[in-house]
Amino acid sequence: MGTSRVTFKIKGTTLPGEVFAVCGNSTALGNWSCQKALFLDPTADDEITWTATVNLPRAIHFKYRYFKCYFIEPKNPADLRQVLVNKWETHPHPRSFKPSGEECILDDGNFGIHNDIEKLDSGWLTCQSEIRLRLHYSEKPPVSISKKKFKKSRFRVKLTLEGFEEEGEEGEDDDKPVTTLAEKIANTLEIALISNNGYRSRHSQPECGYALEPGQWTEYSIQTMEPDNLELIFDFFEEELGVAVVKGDPLPGHVGSACLLSSTIVDKSSGLITLPIMSRNSRKTLGKVKVDYIVIKPIEGFICDMSPSLSKYWKPRMPLDVGHRGSVNSTSATLAKVRENTIASFKNAASHGAAFVEFDVHLSKDHVPIVYHDLTCCISMKKKMDKESSELFEIPVKELTFEQLQLLKLAHVAALKVNDDKENLDDENDVSENQPFPSLQQVLLCVPENIGYNIEIKWPCQQKDGVWEGNLPTYMDMNKAIDIILKCTLENGSNRRIVFSSFVADVCSMIRQKQNKYPVLFLTQGYTNSYPEFMDLRCRTTPIAMSFAQSENLLGVNVHTEDLLRNPDYIQQAKSKDLVIFCWGNDTNESENRRILKQQGIDGLIYDRICDFILGQADFFEVEELDELTQQLPDEAFVDCSCPDINHFACQSVPESNVSGNSYPSEIKSSEQEMYSTESDSGQSCSSF
């Protein structure tokens, strides 16, 4: 076969310490691993042109992507380098070529542009952590001033990053690893502003910071290799004070500071900390600032590769019908024969042609991801000496192991409030596929792959009145819980179309930052009389939810139908912001409301009793994929219906495809179809959305 000497060539600008690299579906290109990628070097006469040369086998179809990163070489040569991906190419179909001659130069033009289309995305967390500090008015003003002089002052706030121990400092422990230049370069500090009126995604702060506004969410993001070795200084500037507070101050109005040591917060995933604001001239306390924080860490036990790139990709199509918790009526107190959130329910929806099903996932006591809607469940306890009567106890699902959950005789809490207890108890002889609490792994492996999953990660929400969902003010560690759910999905999801969602904004942020494969929708209820208002400012209105989704670079939002029917222009607003928009809620159960929302351009509708409305419908994605192939066939492939040569039609027309639509004969697979699949190093393709 022989080899070709292949030179990769790309143009682009870099920051100090940044380099370009290329990875692809071969060992020489790292098999899609950023840690094993081929690193490029800048040319001597042109700092924006980067090249690298490698020998590759001829006559093999190679796929590859460029990315921009920092890297840290390991101290042990046997270990892999650490790579921090800053930007990477995310075209649904990667660059590709097939070398034939002895020499091959791939002049790929500008970084991020392929086939005249620019597709770039920020990287995910590989070996660095991200600390986010937030100042907002969700509950109370974040700054409280005790000194009378500044009681009515309006402050601007700026965060400064300090605190790395320098090599050779007095008293330095010789055994402590020295922070390298690359590790210091990899530290970034940016600010994002979110409100009903829009957003400003991550950017550098102005000289004196920003003023705090009641309707604005102010968030500082710090990415670092040493999350426990930072000193973070909040500087407070009094807006109307035009003179220096301390002699020689370069900036006027700098009245005080508050210091946060990252080592005090990094052991928890989230929390709230109160810091004293110290005056700069007398070193007395001016007041205090409440800092809301989350710490996002890389996913534990799984390494993402660069073969898929669907986290921001959604294929334009007709609105999707999504079965709420499968195929049953979740609004009725009387349980259906096919129970919601079970394998049987999902199979039923799949067999009727539903495009997606939506369900909730959280963890059991022994950290098994399970599918169940409520954070609590009711268990029936039989009384001693009385076989007929029993008592029901509500208990958090997280307090029961997976094995215990499988043994429960279960009742739905909502149903028990309106009906007699015994009507709603499980049949002890239920078949396994209709049992509640299936594991996420079972649901991923046992249900046909042609049906997509909208996986809502269940997490306690706090209402504006301070009450926590399920009476669970303390819950699991968010990093650990999400890592378990993501790892299970990434390992067992195969080619299934999967979209994550959550009502908790921080959960959405973590899912987005920890992996690069699956897209995320932010769930919001907006203005409604049906549910209590949430504490989190980002959840309260549909406009601010869209601003949050844009700032976090999410796929889109999932909006309460009541809010959309009242404000149908939200749908086009979302689309103008390049956001996908789904809807949920009891109002979606009405066929007339669904018709109105589909006319407005909604992307997906989540509703009950989906099998009653799509009875007998063919598989949505299979029909879609066959239509695409049909459009690409030449006219001579189709014959008149009266033609007696049936075998000719069968040979020349659309070929038989599998249910997931991932296999097509190469002679008819069009370039359009190739755009909507990506290939892993195993040769399997990932279904498009």
Secondary structure, DSSP 8 states (H G I E B T S, - for coil): --EEEEEEEEE----TT-EEEEEESSGGGGGG-GGG-EE-EEETTEEEEEEEEEEEETT--EEEEEEEEEEE--SSTTS--EEEEEEEE--SS-EEE---SSEEEEEEEETTEETTEE-EEE---SS-EEEEEEE--SSS-SEEE-SGGGTT--EEEEEEEE----TT-TT--TTS----HHHHHT-EEEEEEEETTEEEEEE---TT-EE--TT-EEEEEEEES-TTS-EEEEEEEETT--S-SSTT-SSTTEEEEEEEEGGGTTTSSEEEEEEEEEETTT--EEEEEEEEEEEE---TT----SS---TT-----S-EEEEETSSS-TT-SS--SS-TTSHHHHHHHHHTT-SEEEEEEEE-TT--EEE-S-SEEEEEEEETTEEEEEEEEEEEGGGS-HHHHHH--EE-HHHHTTS-GGGGS--TT--GGG-S--BHHHHHHHS-TTSEEEEEE----BBTTS-BGGG-SS---HHHHHHHHHHHHHHH-TT--EEEEES-HHHHHHHHHH-SSS-EEEEE--S-SSS--BSSGGGS-HHHHHHHHHHTT-SEEEEEHHHHHH-THHHHHHHHTT-EEEEESGGGGSHHHHHHHHHHT-SEEEES-HHHHSTT---HHHHHHHHHHHHHS-GGG---TT-S-HHHHHHHS-----TTS----TTT--HHHHTT-EE-TTS-EE---
